[in-house]
Amino acid sequence: MLDLAILGLLQEGDLHGYEIRRRMRDSLGLTANISFGSLYPALARLEASGAVTATERAAGVAPLSSGAAMGSLSGELAALRARRTSMARPKKSKKVYRITPAGQAYFAELLATPTSPDDARNFSLRLSFARHLAPDVRLALLQRRRAQLVDRLTEVSTSARREELDVYARCVVEHTEERVRHDIAWLDGLMAAESQRSTHHSISQDPSVGHSMAPANE
C-alpha cells in the first residue's frame, strides 16, 4: 500500500520526502499510519529497485531581512553574520524523488491488481488514483468493493440476534449496518456515473453517430 501511495503521488511530479508525507495526509488521509521511519526506507527500496530516482538539491540561502534590504546597520550586521555562518557550515540538501518508466509500470500493476479482501483503506487509496485506470478496470474496482460490502452487510445482519443484545450493543450493530448500507448506495451512484461516462465516450468515438443523426436530404 505504501509503494502504491508513493508512486501515485510521484506520477504528478517530483517531490521530496516531507512533501510526499504531507500530501499523503492532505490528499490520501494516511498520516496516522505513515511515519518518516517507514517512508524513507520505502523510498530507498523503490530507488534501489529502479522505480524512482533521487537527486540532491541544496537548500537555498535564507533571504535578507527587511532591515538589511533598507540598508540599516543592524540589518547589514545580521546579514554578514548569516553569510559567515553559511560559509562555516555545509549547506543541507534534500533528496527529490522522481518516478521512472519502470516505476510507472509497477504503479500500474499495483493499482490494477486487486487485494483480497480489499479493505476500506486499500480501496480508498486505489479510488484516489482511479483516473489512471482504464474505464472497465475502474468499474470492476467499484463492483468488487460493492460485492464485499454486500457480504459484510449479510454478516452484520445475521451475526447476532438483536433481541439478545443490550441497548448499547444493539446500537453499535445498527450503526454498522447503516454505514454499510450507505456505502453500498454511494458505490451504486459511482458505478452509475462511471457507466454513463463510458457510454458517452463510446458514442462520441463512434464515427457513424454523426452520420446517423444528420438530417436526410430532401
N, C-alpha and C positions, 0 to 999 in steps of 0.2 A: 504493500500500500504506500509506503514511504517513497519508493522508487517512482511509482506512478505519479504521486503528487509533485515530486521534484521535477521530473521530466515534463509533466504537463505545464508547469509554470515556466520552465525554460523554453517551451515552444513559443512563448510570447515575447521572449527577448532575454538578453544576457542579464544575470543577476548575481550579486554576492550573497553569501550565506545569510547575513542578517536580513536582507530583503526577501529572500526565499521564505524564511521563517515568518516574517511579518505578513507576507501575502497568504501563507497558509492560515494564519489567524484571521485575516480580514476577509479572504475570499472562500476559504475552504473550512474554516472552523476547526482546525486541527491543533491549535496551540496547546491544549490541555494534554495532548499525547505526544507532542514533539518537543524535545529539548535539544540544545546545541550538542549535548553529549551523544545524541543519536543522529542528528542531522549531519554533522561533519564527517563521521565515519561512513555514512551512506554516500555522501558526495565523493569521498575518497574512493570508495568501492566503485562507484559509477565512473569516476575518472580512470581508475586502473583498468576497467573493462572496456574503455573507449567510448562509453556512452556520452560522456561530457568531456570537454577540455577546460582548463583553467589557466588564466593569465593573471600575473601580478600587476596591480595598478597602485602606484604610490599615492598616498593620501595627500591632498592639497594643503598648501600652507595657509594658515589661518589669515583671514583678511585683516587689514589695518583697522584700528579703532577709529571712531569718528573724530577723536581728538587729534590723532596723527594726520588724518585727512585734512584737518583745518590748520595744521602746522603748529599746534601748541607744543610747548616744550615738554610737558608731561607726556603727551601723546608720542612725540618723537623718541623720548627715552624708553617708553614702553615698547615701541616698535623695534628699537635697537636691541633691547633685551630679548625680545621674541626671536629676532634673527640669530642672535648669538646662541640661544637655546636650541634652535632648529639645526644649527651647524654642528653643535656638540653632540646631538643625538641623531641616530639614523632615522629616516622617515619610515613610518609604518606603512605597510602596504596591505591591500585587500585582494583576495582571490575572487576573480569574477568568472563565473561559470557559463559555458555555452554548450548547448546540445549539439551533438554531431549527427550525421546521417545514420550511423549505427544506433545512436540513442533515439532518434525518431522512429526507427523500425522497432526498437524494443518497446518504446512507449505505445505504439500502435498495437503491438502484441499484448501488452499488459491490459490495455484499455478494452480490447475486444474479447479477451479470454475471461469467461465467467468464473467466479469463485463459487464454491458450493459448500454450504449455503452462502448467499450474498447478503451479509447483514446490512443494517441501515447505514452504518458509517461507510462501508465499501461502496454501497450503491450510490450514496450521495456524492462520493468522490468521483465515481465514474460519470454520474449525471452532470457534474460540473464541467467535465471535458467532453460531453457527448457531441458537441459540434464537430469534433474530429472524426466521428464515426460515420459510416455510410448509413443512409436512412433506414435500410432494412435491419442493420445491426443495432441501430439506436432503438427501433421499435421492439426488437427482440429483448433488449435490455429492460425495457419497461414491462413487457409481457412476463418476463421471467420473475421480476420483482413482484408483480401482481399475484402470480401463482403462489409465490412464497407467502405472501400476506394472507391469501385465502386459506392456505393451510394453517397459518398461525391463528386466524380467526376461528377456525374449527377447533383447534386445540384449546383456545381460551374459553370458548362457549361450552365445551364438553369436559373440561378438566376437573371441574368440581360442581357439585350440586349446590345451587345458590342458597337453598334453604338451610344447608348445613353450615354456612358461613355466618360469622357475626357481621354487624353492620359495617365495620371498617374494612374487613377483608373483602366483603361484597362490593364496597365502593371501589376498591383497587381493581378488582376483576372487571367491573363495569366500565371503569375509566380506560383500562387497557383495551377492552373490546371496542369502545367508542373511538379510540385513537386509531386502531387498526382499520375500522370501517372508514374513517375519514381519509386515511392514507390510500385505501383502495379507490375511493371516489376521486381523489386527487390524481392518481395514476390513470384512471379512466379518462379524465379530462386531458391529460398529457398525450395519451395514446390517440384520442380523437383528433387533437390538434396535429399530431405527427402524421396521421393518415391523411388528413386534409392537405397538409403541405406537400406530402408525397404525390397525391392525386393532382394537385395544381401544377406541380413541377412536371409530371408526366404529360399533362395536357399542353403545357407551354412548350415542351420539347418535341411534340408531335407535329411534323410539317404538314400533315393532312388536315389539321384542325382549322387552319386559316382558310383553306380552300372550301371546306365543307360549310363554313359559316358565311362565305361570301355570297351576296345576292345573285340569283340567276339572271343571265342576260335576257332581256325581253326582245 
